[in-house]
Amino acid sequence: MAHKHTRSRPHAEFRHRSQLPMPAVEEVEQRLMDGLSPSLLAPRQLERRAPRQPHRLIRMRQRLLTLPIIVAIMVSLVWRRVPSIAEVQKVLAREGLLGRAPLQVSPQAITKRLAVLPAAVMGQLLAEVCARLQAQGPPTVPHPRWAPVRERFSLMALVDGSTREALRKKTEVLREREGLVLGGKMMVMVEAFSHRPRWQLYTEDAAANDKRLATEIMAAVPVGGLWVCDLGFFSFLCFDDLTKQQQFFVTRMREKIADRTVQVLSQGASYRDEMIQVGLYRSHPCTQPLRMVSVLWQGTWDRSLTNVLDPQQLSARQVCELSRRRWRIEEAFALTKRVLDLAYWWTGSTTAVQLQRYATLIFYAVLLTLCQQVAEVLGAPLERLSVERVFRAFYHYSRAVQRGEADDLVLFLAEHAKLLGIVKRWRKHHRERQQLEYLIWGDP
């Protein structure tokens, strides 16, 4: 009897990578240089901790690999998908990077510089670049009913964490540790409608519980802000703290949680909006009332929890849509890992891992701003655009520039959106979801 051989599927985040860098696109580089202007890089004083006296800071000398050169190397590694440090050294020596003149350095020098460069400097650059991009204006909302909601809250954001992949044991410290050494855990906050990074946090503890980072997240959210999170932050103490600080949240309701209905706000054949009281036991109290919205979705009751008690501020439908929208941040993690190669490490040092994360988020923020401009030209919501297709269209634009057929990136992407697959197709499951929403809520 013949045996059926099944082909093993490789991990989705470790597919075959191109071994050639993407051609340079002048307009993309100009957008990156606008965000990383010389005025932003010049005042930086690089300092690192002394190896034998960690409490003492040592000023780093300005050598050939200055901060502007290192930033150009890291961002180019991401957006041009350069496969390795050795390859980026060749590109730097022959062409230069991000407007920098060609520079002759060795791959070992780049690796050593990345190992000692303070990651906090790149974190400050990321925060300032995001602030500049946010000043350009908010993106279009997916539906007009979201416009007044966005005005009511000072911030609407999605929050989630992701565990990084295993590090390569190329340093002495990593070789001494047994088993797999994961690259830590990062927590990211993105805007609800534009998905641009708003805040991030990194910890070397890959098994860190999300609740341990809730205090830092609350400090990053302004008064009157609303953030959407998953069950990892489900905590009655956290819910009380958010309500006392005049911050709002939307999350899923955990199973087997004892609750008591205080008031039914509204209900229909397929949904129920009610004010409830949780934390009925003295061991785990919850002093503040909450609001639960239950929806019968494809035969299963999905329950969402929030502390926005007034349906005029946030309707039952909007609570459910925000709860489902949280998965958009999972798409952002998948994009940065699979398309922008965040699942692959350039070097094995922990500092270089953090630098790569910052560089990836910087380019990701610039890429989303470009997608927002293309969406405005097409007159379509941002979520209808494929960010991956926009990124892969850079190659076609570079060829069109060489042939003299294009000179504006946004107009080129909008004109060839159908050919390049930039606008997502309206598929069967989209139509089924629209019909189901109509049956539940009664309006499109």
Secondary structure, 3 states (H helix, E strand, C coil): CCCCCCCCCCCHHHCCCCCCCCCCCHHHHHHHHHHCCHHHHCCCCCEEECCCCCCCEEECCCCCCCHHHHHHHHHHHHHCCCCCHHHHHHHHHHCCCCCCCCCCCCHHHHHHHHHHCCHHHHHHHHHHHHHHHHCCCCCCCCCHHHHHHHHHCCCEEEEEEEECCECCCCCHHHHCCCCCCECCEEEEEEECCCCCEEEEEEECCCCCCHHHHHHHHHHHCCCCCEEECCHHHCCHHHHHHHHHCCCEEEEECCCCCCEEEEEEEEECCCEEEEEEEECCCCCCCCCCCEEEEEEEECCEEEEEEECCCCCCCCCHHHHHHHHHHCCHHHHHHHHHHHCCCCCCCCCCCHHHHHHHHHHHHHHHHHHHHHHHHHHHHHCCCHHHECHHHHHHHHHHHHHHHHCCCCCCHHHHHHHCHHHHCCECCCCHHHHHHHHHHHHHHCCC
